[in-house]
């Protein structure tokens, strides 16, 4: 099938783009936004007018999935079109000093679009490692990194908001780096005299609930140890504004040629420290306030496209890196019962649907019918092949092997049969654990089904004593295990999963 792919993609692209210039592409990847977190996905305790507007102007998908239920493996799979568990090293959640986990000779979403004549930019969370096999040297040029895998411009945090180093990198250098105050980072043990949360709980502005007992930065306990870089450290409450301004500047600077913007927001990952203008704005504590801040970012991107008269020729995609989670290391403030994943079972890190079934919204005026909904089955893996079809690009043989062209789904076209038939979810690590989706059937082997240990995850979600088999067309909430009633289907799914995970 790989041999035919370039020809098929080129033919589809020619039909799609006939008489039109290549569209700009804006991919907004939110962090930890769940299936029930947005108004257009039936959330009631938060207000998301910008995202609801985006959905009303495009298509809202109800069966879209992240390749993993945790961040690093999802991001790598999205950018490479290859399941992260097929790739080494760095298939699990990466520490802040990890080496770059994408080989620089890989075909990636940005490198493919760059070859197609696009200016490519990444803004926001990276969390895919930096530097060579020993990781980055924070006090000189930091590479390889985003620029070496296809981006023309990058402004990013190296890992996550709750991991050190708490600095921004622009292209190859840390912003506001002071040579007289060199930065050192360790994930193996404490370095220097920086205060820690466990030793100085009185200095914490956010209460850690588990795991976050290392360097205190801005009154928040972070994972890992960091010294130096006092002038370079970010302010959490300004992070969304900083990323939004950089994203808008990239759009402005790229308006005269096709561009691809990968905007990977920090919202709503912990630590949730929204700007003061959002604090107390929702009925769902800091988590809800952070959703409001995210919605503003999306609204500003949409407004910039309107201002520059680019909206009609821009495909905007909004989605998330994994399912939602309520308490992921810091106490969520407020007495509320908010179902971040809606009717779905499980949370971030889970193999249940709540771990990886996500909001997915696509808007392209005149090409995607406004106000529509689609139950098409697809994953973030499929974005590379779909954008190749859209732009008339060729994917080299052997690259992006798990990506399927689902452009017809995005454009609302009918297909004779499902474009994607199977999907293997995992929650980190090259050896799993895995779950399998085939048609409307879902299989989770016995064993470890939940990676994270946040208090909101019930024990039954972490350890599965027996295999799980669900028919999602009848039981989206995965409440009735059919493994005992359907032994033939169980055996079929077990065999298919074993075949698919052969690397």
N, C-alpha and C positions, 0 to 999 in steps of 0.2 A: 504493500500500500504506500510506503514511503516513496517509491519510485514514481508513482502517479501524482503525488501530492503537489509538486511545483506546478505541473500542468493544470491540475484542477483549480488550484488557488489562483493562478494567472487568469484562467478563463472566467472564474467568478468575479475577480477584481475588475476585469475589462468590462463586464456587463454592468457592474455596480458603479463604476466611475466614468462611464462613457458620457462625455459632454460636461464633466465636472472636474474641478481641481481636487487634489487630495485633501481630505478633511484634516483639520487639526484634531488632536486626540488629547483629552484631559482625563486621566485616571486618578480618582481620589480613593485612596485606600485608608479607611478609618481603622482605628485600633480598638479591638474588643467591643465593637458595636454588635449587639445581638439581634435576633430575628424579631424581637418585640420592642426594640428601642426607639423606633421612629413612628411618628403619627401615621404615616402612610402604610405602616405595618401594624396598625391598631394599638399603638401605645397611647395611653390616656393621661399619664402623670407628667409628661414632658410635651413641649411644643416645638415642632420642627417645621416651621412654615417654608423655609427655603428648600429643604429636602422634599417636602410634600409637593411643592411647586415643581421641582425637578421631575418627580414621578408623574404629575398631572400633564407635563409637557412631553413625556416619553413613555417608556414601558417599565413596569415593576415586575420583577421576576420572583417567583415563589419557590423555585427548586434549584437554586444556585448554591455552590459549595466552595469553601476554601479547601485547598489540597490537604491541609492539616488543621488540627484544632488548637495549634499554638503558632506563635508569630514567625520565628525564623524559618521553619520549614515551609510555611505558606509563601513567604516572600520569595524564597529562592525558587520554589516551583513555579510561581507566577511569572517571574522574570525569565526563567529558562525553558518553561514548557516541559519540564521533566520532574516527576515525583522526587521530592527531596530525599526520600529513603533509598533511592537508587544512587544518590550522590554522596561522596565522602570528600573531606570531613565536614563536620558542622551540620548534621541533620537535626540535632536537638536545639533547644534555646541557647543562643550563643552568649558567652560572657562578653563583657565590654572590651576585652583585649584579645579577642579571637582573631586569627588570620582570615583573610578574605576567603569565603567559602564557594565562590563561583570562579571556575577556571577562566582566565582571561581570553582563552581561545574558544570559549563557548559562544554559540549563537544565542543572543538574548533579545528580549523585546526591544530595548533601546538600540542595540547594535543593528538589528534588522531594520528598524525604522530610520536609523541614521543612514544606512546604505540606500534607503529609499528617498533620501533627500530631506529628511526631517531634522530640525534642531531639537535636541533631546535634553530634558532637564529633570533632575530629581531634587525634591525639597521635602524635608521632614525626617522621619525615622528611617534609618538604614538597617542596622541590626543584622548584617550579613558578613561581619568581619572586615578587617582592614589589614593591609600589609602582607608581607611574605609569611613563610611558615612559622616564624617566631612572633608574629603579630606586629603591630605598629610601633614606631618610635614617635611618641607624641610631640617631640620637640624639633622635628624637622619635617620634610615633605612626607606626607602620609599616603603611601601608595604601595601596591595597587589598591584601588577602591572603585567607587562608582564610575569615574572617568575611564578606567581601564576595561570596563565591561559594557561601554557603549553610550554613556551619558556625556554630553558636551559641557554641562554645567551641573554642579551639585552643591547644595547647602543642606547640612544634615547633622543630626546627633549620631554618634557612633553606634549606640546600642538602644537603650530604652531610658525613660525618665527615671526609673528606679534603679538604674545601674550606673556606675561610674565608667568613664569620666563624664562629668556634667559640663560639657563644652560643645560648642558648635564647630563644625569643620566646613570650610568653603573650598571646594575643589580639593586641594592637597594640604591646606594649612588650617590650623586652629585659629579661630577669630580671637583677636585681642591677646594672642600669646605673648608672654613676657619672658625673654631668654633668661632674665635674672631670677625667675621663679619657675623653674622647670617642672613639668608634670610627670609624675610617676603613678602607675596604676598596678594593682595586684589583685588577683582573685585567689591567691594561695594563702595569704596571711597578712596581718596588719603591718603597715609600713608607716614610719614617721610618727608624729604626735597628734594627728588629726583626731578629734573627738569621735567616739562611737555612740550609737544609740543605746547599747546595752549598758555602757558606763555612765552615760549622761542623759537619762530619760527626761530630765527637766528641761533640756534644750530642744526637745522635739515639739513641733507644732502640729504634726499629724501622728496619731497613735498607731504604731505598728501592731498588727495582730499576730504575725508570725514571720520569721525568716529575715526581716529587715533590721539587722542589728549591727551594721557596719558604719561606714563614713557618714557623718552628718553634713549635709550641704543644704543651706537655706532652711535649716530647721527640720529637714526631712532625712530620715535614715535610709541609706542606699545600699544596694548589694555591691560588694567589693570595696576595696580600699584605694584611696586617692590622696596624693599630696601635691601641693603646688597649684599653679594656674588660678590664683585667686582673682585676677582681673578678667579671666576668660570664662568664669563659671556663669552659667545661665541663671535667669530668674524664672522660676516655674510659672508664675502668673502672667508672664509676658510671652510665653512660648508660642501659643496659638497665634498671637498677633505677629510675632516674628516670622513664623512660617508663612502666614498668609501674605504678608508684605513681600516676601521673597518670591512667592508663587505669582503674585500679581505683576511684579517687576519682570519676571521671566516671560510672562505672556506679552507684556508691553514691548519688551525687547525683541520678541520673536514674531510679531504680528505680520511681518511682510513675507514670511515663507511658512510652509507647513511646520508645525511644531508638535512635540509630544511632551506633555508635562505629567510626571509621576509625583503626585502630591500625597505623601504618606504622613497623615496627621499623627500628632501625639494623642490627641483626644480620641478615646476617653480612657486611655491607659493610666494606671497608677504611677506616681502619686497624682491624685486628682486635685489640682490647685488652679481652678479657673480664675481668670481675671476678676477683680473686684466687682466689675459691673454685672457679672453673672452670678455672684455668690448669693444664694438664697432665692434665686429666680425660679426654681422648680419645686415641685412637691416630692422630689425623689433625691434630696440631699445633694452632696457634692457630685455624685454620679450624674444626676439629672442636670445639674448646673453645667457640667462638662459637655453634656449632649447639646445644650443650648449654645455653648461656645462653638462646638463643631458646626452646628447649623449656620451660625453666622459666617464661618469660614466659607462654607459652600455658597452661601448667598453672595458673598463678596466676589468669589470667582465667577459666578453667573453674571453679576453686575458688570464686571470688567469685560467679559465677552460681549455683553450688550453694548457697552460704551464704545468698544472698538469695532462694533458691527461684525463680530466674528461668530456670533452664536449660530447662525444658520449653516455655517460650514465647520462646525466643531462637534465631534462626538464626545459627549461627557458620560463617563461611567463612574458611578459611586458604589462602593462595596466595603467590606471589612475583612480583616485578616483571620478572624476566627470568631467563635460565638462569644456571647456576653458572660460576664462574671460580676458578682456583686461585691464580695470582699476578697480582694486579691493581694492581701498583705497589709492594707491600711483600712482602718475602720471607716465604713461608709456612714456618713452622718445623717441621722433622721430616723424617725419611727415610721417606716413605710413598708408596704409589701408590693414591690415592683418586680414584675415578671419580665426580666430583660430578654429572655428568649421566647416569650409568648407561650404558646401551647407546647413547645418542644421540650423534651426531656434532656437534662444534662446542661453542662456549662462549658466554658472554655476549658480545653484540655480533655474533654470527654469524647468518646467515640459515638455517643448518642447524637441525635440530630442537633441538639442544642450546642454542640461543640463546633459544628462546621456548616450547618445550613444558615444562610445569611441574607440580609438585604442586598439586592443587586438592582440598580436602577440605571437605565441607559436612555440618553436623550440625544437626538440628532434631528432637528426640525426639518420636516419635509421628507425624511428618509425613515424615521421611526414614528409610527402613528402615535399621536398624543393620547394620554389617558388610558393606555392599554395595560393588560396584565397577561403574563405568560407563565405557564407551568413547565416550560422547557427545562430539561435536565442538563445542567452544565456545571463546569468548575472553572476556577481561576486559571487552571492549567491551559484552558482553551483560548485564553486571550491572545497568546502569541500567534497561533495559527489563524485566528480570526482576523487579527490586524494585518497579517501577511496577505490574506485574501483581499482585505479592504484596500490595501496600498499596492497590490500587484507585485509583492515581494516573493522571492524564492527562499525557502528554508533548505539549507544544505542537507544532503542525505545524512541520516544518523543523528541530527540535531532536533531538539524540541520533540522528542519521540512520543511523549504522552499527550501532546496538544492536539486537539481536534478542532477543525474549522466549524464554529457554530455561528458564523456571520448570518446565515439565514434566520436563526432565532432572533438575533438582535434586530434584524430588519422586518421581523414579523412575517416571514415567508413560510408557507407550508412545505413540509418535507414528507416524502413517502414513508420514511421510517425514522426512528430516533437517531440523531447524529452521534450522541454518546450513549453507550449501552451499559458501561460499568464504571465504577469509581472506587478506588481504594483509599480510604481515609486513614490517617494515623495521627498520633499526638507527639511525635518526636522520636528520634533514634532510628538508625538504619534497620534495626531488627523489630520494629513495631513497638507496641501492639497495633494491629490493623483492624479495620472493619471493611466490609464489602457491600457495595450497592450494585444490584443487577436488576434493571427494570424497576419495579416497585418493591422488590425484596431487599431486605437489609439483614446482614449477618455479622455478628460480633462473636468471635471465639471466646471460650472461657478464659479467665485470667484477668489481667490488669486492663481495665477499661477507662480509667480516669487517671490522668497524669498529675494534675495539680491537687494540692491538699488544702485549698482554702476552706474555711469553715462552712461555707455555703454548700459544699459538695457532700451529698449523703454517702455513707459508707457503701451502699449498694452500687453507687456509680463508680467506685474505685476498684472494687474486686468483684469479678463476675464468676461465681462458682460453677455455672453451667453455660453452655453456648446460648446465644440469643438469636432469635429469628423473628422478624417482623414483616408484615405486609403494610407498607406505608400508605398505600392507597386507601386502606381501611382503618389504619391505626397510626396516624402521624405522630401521636404522642408516645409511641412505643410502650404501651401499657400491657399488651398481651403477648407473651413469649410463645411462639408457635413451634418451637424446636421439637417438643415431644409429640405434637400432633402431626408434624410434617417431616418425618424422618428422611424421605426421599429428597425433598427440597433442601433440607439441611445438608445432606451428603453432597448434593450438587453444588451448593454454595461453598462448602468446605474445599471441594476439589478445585473449583474455579479460583478461589482466593489463592490457594497454593500455587496454581499455574501462573497467576498474574504477578505474584511477588517474586517470581524467579527473575533475577536481575541479568 
